[in-house]
Amino acid sequence: IRVLVVEDSAPNQELLKIHLESIGCVCDFASNGQEAIEALKRNDYDICFMDLQMPVMGGLEATQKIRIDVRSNVPIVALTAAEIEEEKARCYAAGMNDYLPKPFDLEQLKEKIIKVTKM
């Protein structure tokens, strides 16, 4: 499974890399929404994990641009520390497919991948 992780925190990137590689995923990383858009123009991914709060371009704006400008149907799962219904609604309205609150464990990560990619 090819994964794009969009996360500005280096420690969070490293944790996701360890988790994802432990279950056989191949990962690419972007540090903000603009980098994510460029990565999606160049490569095909099975799933994208997108942080919401990032410099340059946040996850909500990036997802809207991915859906409209890049025309990508890649499943996008929000990563955020705020688990409130209002935030979930904004994620879905922007075009995200699902939502994974931080902190999460390996099992929760695997469940999201299986659910969203149907793999």
Stockholm file with secondary structure:
# STOCKHOLM 1.0

chainA/1-119         IRVLVVEDSAPNQELLKIHLESIGCVCDFASNGQEAIEALKRNDYDICFMDLQMPVMGGLEATQKIRIDVRSNVPIVALTAAEIEEEKARCYAAGMNDYLPKPFDLEQLKEKIIKVTKM
#=GR chainA/1-119 SS CEEEEECSCHHHHHHHHHHHHHTTCEEEEESSHHHHHHHHHHCCCSEEEEESSCSSSCHHHHHHHIIIIICCCCCEEEEESCCCHHHHHHHHHHTCCEEEESSCCHHHHHHHHHHHHCC
#=GC SS_cons         CEEEEECSCHHHHHHHHHHHHHTTCEEEEESSHHHHHHHHHHCCCSEEEEESSCSSSCHHHHHHHIIIIICCCCCEEEEESCCCHHHHHHHHHHTCCEEEESSCCHHHHHHHHHHHHCC
//
